[in-house]
Amino acid sequence: MSVYYKSTRGNTKTVTASEAILTGLSPDGGLYVPIEIPQIDKPLSVLANMSYQELAYDIMSKFFTDFTEDELRKCIAKAYDTKFDTEAIAPVVKKDGAYYLELFHGATIAFKDMALSILPHLMVTSAGKNGVTRDIVILTATSGDTGKAAMAGFADVPGTKIIVFYPHGGVSNIQRLQMATQRGDNTYVVAINGNFDDAQTAVKKMFNDKEMQAELADKGFQFSSANSINVGRLVPQIVYYVYAYCQMLRAGEITEGDKINITVPTGNFGNILAAYYAKQMGLPVNKLICASNENKVLFDFFQTGEYDRKRDFILTSSPSMDILISSNLERLIYHICGNDSEKTAEFMKELSSDGKYCITDDMKAQLDDFYGGFATEEENFAGIKDLYEKTGYVIDTHTGIANAVYRAYVDKTKDTTPTVIASTASPFKFAVSVIGAIAPDKLSGRTDFELIDILSELSATPEPYAITDIRTAPVRHKTVVDVCDMAAEVKKILGV
Ligand SMILES: *Cc1c(COP(=O)(O)O)cnc(C)c1O
């Protein structure tokens, strides 16, 4: 079966997987969605015996049907190799009754590595398949983790350049250092005087700027996206939810066919959408628990059916979730309104003109798969501390949001379904906040790196290489621009 993709906002043209990966965003401003969701077609007990790489091939080949077996297997082999510090790639560990799916064993110690390790290979392969000869310029807005993971993936990949925009003052010091020290002659990092939504909106605008694209084309460049709007990010993220289920099956924690819950700390709605697709593919999933921080626009949406971004943007200790416009929600909206691109386009128009939209009762009825929750800073920190005191296991502040929301969900619903918690970052990446949660008396007067040493001691875990590297790596990127100057900066970088 061939799977084609179409835009959430246009009814006409369908594209292949490789075309969707190359362009990132559809020219009408919509996001590409698979026309049909392929089904898991082997018993889960068979999938449970596969390595991560084998399972990745099984799942991804169902979506990327215009890739040859050889092409896809090569991409997978290049992505999921010794860049990951464990052969399991994404291990599940059981602590205090919940199953933590550790997605932070890659090069930049955040879950973005799971997809961004493979995206560059998918993109270069897609360029070859479609006869693209221009250099691909990846434009990325980041709330902290995507930018670094994308650069790690694209650094020195021939035929590509990558430009990353991040909110000046809106990322953790470690995140900032990770980006500012990025190596590679084709990598560019620009801080902006604005927040993540400003960065994302400006990047989307450049994607839709036909004049700018023509100018770039003249100089031999074309844009693409490494943000989670790209299906080349979404599909690789489905793999680890199936893999988590398989690990629980293999460990005898569940029996074949048992349902699990999946809790995801959510920002742009990409990671949880992948879990939703896993469920649509036939993975036995009960509830998808969408965990937000104090920027609880999604919680309110699941409560009321109204998405309203008109509110204050709150800087929290889970910065990668400080988002008020969750781009990937558009894909869910499209599916729950019966794959109706006209309706979806109307909602998105309302969002951009009025800052909000309200879904119909019929659509709301289809959100039964989801449970929305949010946690405050205090609840997050208390949960991290509680888990640490009970088990010695330390989680980061993003995983902490999922943890707090899940524990409150169990208190409220008494649901005993085995639950996977997506662990989206290593605690070392957010050491200051994590120490603030588990041992606040140690904070005062200490630098980030001293706190990392303490974290290593308290958690009895060696420091990841990603941290060791930035202790000494020279800072290479220092540019800061205003939001209105982002396009000009791109042209300057490209010499256009
Ligand atoms: C990006 C990110 C998230 C949010 O994921 P989305 O796919 O944007 O919902 C959560 N935690 C961490 C650590 C992240 O980097």
The ligand as a MOL file (V3000), in Angstrom:
LIG
                    3D

  0  0  0     0  0            999 V3000
M  V30 BEGIN CTAB
M  V30 COUNTS 15 15 0 0 0
M  V30 BEGIN ATOM
M  V30 1 C 10.2630 19.7330 22.8330 0
M  V30 2 C 10.1580 19.2240 24.1970 0
M  V30 3 C 8.9220 18.9280 24.7770 0
M  V30 4 C 7.6180 19.1850 24.0680 0
M  V30 5 O 7.4130 18.3190 22.9720 0
M  V30 6 P 6.3640 18.7000 21.8330 0
M  V30 7 O 6.5370 17.6740 20.7880 0
M  V30 8 O 6.7400 20.0780 21.3690 0
M  V30 9 O 5.0110 18.6890 22.4700 0
M  V30 10 C 8.9060 18.3920 26.0540 0
M  V30 11 N 10.0490 18.1700 26.7250 0
M  V30 12 C 11.2570 18.4530 26.2090 0
M  V30 13 C 12.4680 18.2020 27.0140 0
M  V30 14 C 11.3590 18.9660 24.9220 0
M  V30 15 O 12.5640 19.2380 24.4060 0
M  V30 END ATOM
M  V30 BEGIN BOND
M  V30 1 1 1 2
M  V30 2 1 2 3
M  V30 3 2 2 14
M  V30 4 1 3 4
M  V30 5 2 3 10
M  V30 6 1 4 5
M  V30 7 1 5 6
M  V30 8 2 6 7
M  V30 9 1 6 8
M  V30 10 1 6 9
M  V30 11 1 10 11
M  V30 12 2 11 12
M  V30 13 1 12 13
M  V30 14 1 12 14
M  V30 15 1 14 15
M  V30 END BOND
M  V30 END CTAB
M  END
